[in-house]
Amino acid sequence: MLNLTFNYKLKPTEKQIKVIEDNLAVCKSVWNHALYERKLWYNSRSCPIDRCSLNGEYIVEPFEYPNYHIQSASLTKAKKTNAFLKSGNAQSMQQTLRKLDRAFNDMKSKGLGFPRYKKKMKSFNVLGSPMLEGNRLKMPLLKSVKIIKSRNLPEGFVIKQVQIIKKASGYYANLMIELDVDVVQPIPHGHAVGIDVGIKSMIATSDGLVLPRPSFLDKTLRKIKLLQRKLRNKIKGSNKWKKLQHRISLLHETVTNSRKDYHFKLAHQLCDGVGMIFVEDINFISWSKGLFSKQSLDMGLGQFFGILEYVCSQTDTYFLKVDKNYTSQMCPNCGTHTGKKTLNVRIHKCFECGYEEDRDVAAAEVIKNRGLGNIAVGTTVIKQPSNGVLSGAKA
């Protein structure tokens, strides 16, 4: 099964905007109440069984753990007597409960913290049988809404779900489309490239390509700071406060769009004429808490690796993450451990074989060697010589 997501900007009427805003408010209320019930259940059972607190205990009437099925049934009953809940879309509220359930599953499996209460709900999902006819999207909640059709849907795909998103620049629709085909995963073949990421240079490849760190936020940071200084002098909730808040949100959205556009273009550039791409298996959450947290978050390397993996799957390029440890301490030519380098040392020099190369490029070569070594024994790798003619060989 092949699943894709296409994004379009909506052009809703005033009446449709009110429907969207009302549904966002209902979904926010459902999320916050369901989260309150789950946190209440956890807090009522956080007392140690062998002793009690000297100050007080969190005592409530015993009740069953509010999982998705229990909360979904409670929502159905509450809609019969609550006019506010009845005004919202039933499928959107059910999908909100599913999102919360997935958030709790991630909390347990990935060791994350509790989901947070929502001040604003920015999106909701609509099921049913959405259809795209010309430049109009037909769906259960909004009936027929005009869209900016920037591209056509691929032939044969069926719309399974629509996600309505509210941004500073307007309303958007994510169309989740599906095609009933068997998707073949890319196999190792062709030219291999290793990619090393860093702070001074965003990426360095084993082919010698070194790209400096882009500064998406720095270009608009001065404008954002200026508007934020003006914002603190305004009365919170006033019209002028809301206008300034909207201008700041537009600047942040511009930065986000620029970063994502750059990531997609760079990913397609790296996949052009390449059969295998190897990257480091890095925890970018810990990166964002280091000395260069601002620069790391501005580059968005976690998002870039996700986009690169997606582009690899669409361009028949094999993608693999390898061990990140000691990539800058190994010689890619002879495999000797050359010792730890300080950050001011930018050239790799091997005292055994005399190999000399840019530090980041040498690390990318080590990543490529590890990736080729991790490929399963017996996998057929099609090697590509310099003249571009493919020849088959056993790895």
C-alpha positions in Angstrom: 0.0 0.0 0.0 1.4 3.4 -1.1 0.4 6.4 1.1 1.2 10.0 0.2 0.2 13.4 1.6 -0.6 16.4 -0.7 -1.0 19.9 0.8 -3.3 22.5 -0.6 -4.2 26.0 0.6 -7.9 26.6 1.2 -10.1 29.6 0.3 -13.0 29.2 2.7 -15.9 31.5 2.9 -16.7 33.4 6.2 -19.3 30.8 7.1 -16.8 28.0 6.5 -14.2 29.8 8.6 -16.7 29.9 11.5 -17.3 26.2 11.1 -13.6 25.4 11.1 -13.0 27.6 14.2 -15.9 26.1 16.1 -14.7 22.6 15.3 -11.2 23.5 16.5 -12.7 24.8 19.8 -14.7 21.5 20.3 -11.6 19.3 19.5 -9.5 21.4 22.0 -12.1 20.9 24.7 -12.3 17.1 24.0 -8.4 16.8 24.1 -8.1 18.8 27.4 -10.9 16.9 29.1 -9.6 13.5 28.0 -6.1 14.5 29.1 -7.5 15.7 32.5 -9.1 12.3 33.1 -6.0 10.4 32.3 -3.8 12.6 34.5 -6.3 12.3 37.3 -6.1 8.5 37.1 -2.2 8.6 37.2 -2.1 11.1 40.0 -4.6 9.1 42.1 -2.3 6.1 41.9 1.1 7.9 42.4 1.1 7.4 46.2 3.5 4.7 47.5 1.5 1.7 48.8 3.7 1.4 52.0 3.4 5.0 53.3 1.4 8.2 53.0 2.4 11.8 52.6 2.6 14.1 55.6 0.9 16.9 53.8 -2.0 15.3 51.9 -3.0 12.6 49.5 -4.6 12.8 46.0 -7.8 10.8 46.8 -10.6 10.3 44.2 -13.3 7.8 43.7 -11.8 4.7 42.1 -12.5 4.4 38.4 -11.2 2.4 35.5 -8.3 3.6 33.4 -9.7 5.9 30.7 -8.3 4.4 27.6 -9.5 5.3 24.1 -12.4 2.9 24.0 -13.8 4.1 27.4 -13.3 7.8 26.5 -14.9 7.3 23.1 -18.0 5.7 24.6 -18.2 8.5 27.2 -18.0 11.1 24.4 -20.9 9.5 22.6 -23.0 9.7 25.7 -22.0 13.2 26.5 -23.0 14.4 23.0 -26.6 13.6 23.6 -26.9 16.1 26.5 -24.2 18.6 25.6 -25.0 21.1 22.8 -21.4 22.3 22.5 -20.1 18.8 21.8 -23.0 18.1 19.5 -22.1 21.0 17.3 -18.7 19.5 16.5 -17.8 16.9 13.9 -18.0 13.4 15.4 -15.2 11.9 13.4 -12.9 14.8 14.2 -13.5 14.3 18.0 -12.8 10.6 17.7 -9.6 11.2 15.8 -8.6 13.7 18.6 -9.0 10.9 21.2 -6.9 8.6 18.9 -4.1 11.2 18.8 -4.1 11.5 22.6 -4.0 7.7 22.9 -1.0 7.6 20.5 0.7 10.3 22.6 0.4 8.2 25.7 1.7 5.1 23.9 4.7 7.2 22.8 5.1 8.4 26.4 5.4 4.8 27.6 7.5 3.4 24.7 9.8 6.3 24.1 10.2 7.6 27.7 8.6 11.0 26.9 6.7 13.3 29.3 3.0 13.7 29.7 1.1 15.3 26.7 0.2 18.9 27.3 -3.0 20.8 27.5 -3.9 22.7 24.4 -4.2 26.5 24.5 -5.1 26.4 20.8 -5.9 23.4 18.6 -4.3 23.9 15.2 -5.7 20.9 13.3 -8.3 18.2 13.1 -9.0 15.2 10.8 -12.1 14.5 8.8 -12.9 11.1 7.5 -15.8 10.1 5.2 -15.5 10.1 1.5 -13.7 13.3 0.5 -13.5 14.1 -3.2 -11.5 16.6 -5.3 -13.4 18.0 -8.3 -11.6 20.7 -10.2 -10.6 23.4 -7.7 -13.1 22.4 -5.0 -12.8 19.9 -2.2 -15.9 18.1 -1.2 -16.0 16.8 2.4 -18.5 16.0 5.2 -17.8 19.1 7.4 -17.4 22.0 4.9 -19.5 20.5 2.1 -17.6 22.2 -0.8 -14.6 24.4 -0.2 -12.4 26.2 -2.8 -8.7 25.3 -2.9 -5.6 26.6 -4.7 -4.8 23.6 -6.8 -1.1 23.8 -7.1 -0.7 20.3 -8.5 -2.9 17.4 -9.6 -3.3 14.3 -7.6 -1.5 11.2 -9.1 -3.7 9.0 -11.2 -5.3 6.0 -9.4 -5.0 7.4 -5.9 -8.0 7.6 -3.6 -8.4 10.3 -0.8 -8.8 8.5 2.5 -8.6 11.3 5.0 -8.4 15.1 5.1 -6.5 17.1 7.8 -7.6 20.8 8.1 -4.7 22.9 9.5 -4.8 26.5 10.7 -1.7 28.6 10.2 -0.8 32.2 10.4 -1.1 32.6 6.6 -4.5 30.9 6.4 -6.1 27.5 6.3 -4.6 24.4 4.6 -5.7 20.9 3.8 -3.6 17.8 3.9 -5.0 15.1 1.7 -4.0 11.6 2.7 -4.1 9.6 -0.5 -3.7 5.8 -1.0 -2.9 3.5 -3.9 -3.4 -0.3 -3.6 0.0 -1.4 -4.8 2.9 -3.4 -3.4 5.7 -1.0 -2.6 9.2 -2.4 -3.1 11.9 -1.2 -0.8 15.1 0.2 -2.4 18.0 -2.3 -2.5 21.7 -1.5 -2.3 22.9 -0.5 -5.7 24.9 2.1 -7.6 27.2 4.8 -6.2 27.4 5.0 -2.4 27.6 8.3 -0.5 28.3 8.9 3.2 27.0 12.1 4.9 28.5 13.7 8.0 26.6 16.5 9.8 28.0 19.2 12.0 27.7 22.8 13.2 30.3 24.7 11.1 29.2 22.9 7.9 25.7 21.5 7.8 26.7 18.4 5.8 29.9 17.0 4.2 29.7 14.0 1.8 32.3 11.4 1.0 32.4 12.8 -2.5 33.9 16.0 -1.2 30.8 18.2 -1.1 30.8 20.5 1.9 27.9 22.9 2.5 28.1 25.7 5.1 25.5 26.0 7.8 22.5 27.9 6.5 21.0 30.6 8.8 17.3 30.6 8.3 16.4 32.3 11.5 19.2 34.9 11.5 17.7 36.7 8.5 14.4 37.4 10.3 15.5 37.4 13.9 16.0 41.2 14.0 12.5 41.8 12.8 11.1 39.3 15.3 12.9 40.8 18.2 11.7 44.3 17.2 8.1 43.2 17.0 8.4 41.4 20.3 9.6 44.5 22.1 6.6 46.4 20.7 4.3 43.5 21.8 5.2 43.8 25.5 4.0 47.4 25.5 0.5 46.5 24.2 -2.4 45.4 26.3 -2.7 41.6 26.1 -5.8 40.6 24.1 -6.3 44.0 22.4 -6.6 44.4 18.6 -3.1 45.9 18.3 -1.7 43.1 20.4 -3.4 40.5 18.1 -2.1 42.2 15.0 1.5 42.2 16.3 1.1 38.6 17.4 -0.1 37.7 13.9 2.9 39.5 12.2 5.3 37.5 14.5 3.6 34.3 13.6 3.9 35.1 9.9 7.7 35.6 10.3 8.1 32.3 12.1 6.1 30.5 9.4 8.3 32.1 6.7 11.4 30.7 8.5 9.8 27.2 8.7 8.8 27.2 5.1 12.3 28.4 4.0 13.9 25.6 6.0 11.6 22.9 4.7 12.0 24.0 1.1 15.8 24.0 1.5 15.7 20.5 3.0 13.7 19.1 0.1 15.9 20.7 -2.6 19.1 19.5 -0.8 17.7 15.9 -0.4 16.8 15.7 -4.2 20.3 17.1 -5.0 22.0 14.4 -2.8 19.8 11.6 -4.3 20.6 12.6 -7.9 22.7 9.8 -9.5 23.2 8.0 -6.2 22.2 4.5 -5.3 23.0 4.3 -1.6 23.1 7.0 1.1 24.5 6.4 4.6 24.0 8.8 7.5 24.8 8.8 11.3 22.3 7.5 13.8 22.1 10.6 15.9 19.8 11.6 18.8 19.1 15.2 17.7 17.1 15.9 20.9 20.4 15.8 22.9 22.0 17.9 20.2 19.4 20.6 20.8 20.4 20.9 24.5 24.1 21.5 23.9 26.3 24.6 23.5 25.2 25.2 20.0 21.5 24.5 20.6 20.3 27.6 18.7 22.4 26.7 15.6 21.4 23.0 15.7 17.6 23.9 16.0 17.9 26.4 13.2 19.4 23.8 10.8 16.7 21.3 11.6 18.8 18.2 11.0 16.2 15.8 12.4 13.7 17.1 9.9 16.3 16.9 7.2 17.1 13.3 7.8 13.3 12.5 7.8 12.9 14.3 4.5 16.0 12.6 3.1 14.7 9.2 4.0 11.4 10.0 2.3 13.1 11.3 -0.9 15.3 8.2 -1.0 12.2 6.0 -0.9 10.7 8.0 -3.8 13.9 7.9 -6.0 14.9 4.3 -5.5 17.8 5.2 -3.3 18.9 2.9 -0.5 19.0 4.7 2.9 20.7 3.4 6.0 21.7 4.8 9.4 25.0 3.6 10.9 26.8 3.9 14.2 27.8 7.5 14.9 30.6 6.8 17.4 34.3 7.7 16.6 33.6 8.7 13.0 36.1 11.7 13.3 38.7 9.5 15.1 39.1 6.8 12.4 41.1 7.0 9.2 38.9 6.1 6.2 41.9 4.9 4.2 43.5 2.4 6.6 41.1 2.2 9.5 43.6 3.3 12.1 42.3 5.0 15.2 43.9 8.5 15.1 42.7 9.7 18.5 40.3 12.5 19.5 40.5 15.8 17.6 39.7 19.2 19.1 37.2 21.4 17.3 39.9 23.7 15.9 41.5 20.8 14.1 39.9 20.8 10.6 42.3 18.6 8.7 42.5 14.8 9.2 46.1 13.5 9.0 46.8 9.8 9.5 50.2 9.0 11.1 50.1 5.5 9.8 49.3 5.8 6.0 49.8 9.6 5.6 46.2 10.1 4.3 45.2 13.8 4.5 41.7 15.1 4.0 39.2 17.6 5.3 38.0 16.5 8.7 34.3 16.4 7.8 34.9 14.7 4.5 37.0 12.1 6.1 34.3 11.4 8.7 31.8 11.1 5.8 34.1 8.5 4.2 34.2 6.5 7.4 30.3 6.6 7.5 30.2 5.3 3.9 32.7 2.5 4.8 30.5 1.5 7.8 27.4 1.5 5.7 28.9 -0.7 3.0 30.2 -3.0 5.8 26.7 -3.2 7.4 25.0 -4.4 4.1 24.0 -8.0 4.6 26.3 -10.6 3.2 24.9 -12.0 -0.1 23.0 -8.8 -1.1 23.5 -8.1 -4.7 25.1 -4.6 -5.2 25.2 -3.1 -8.6 28.4 -1.1 -8.8 28.5 1.9 -11.1 31.8 2.7 -12.8 32.9 6.3 -13.7 31.6 6.0 -17.3 28.0 5.5 -16.0 27.6 1.9 -17.4 26.0 -0.4 -14.8 27.5 -3.8 -14.1 26.3 -6.5 -11.7 28.6 -7.8 -9.0 28.3 -9.6 -5.7 29.0 -7.6 -2.5 
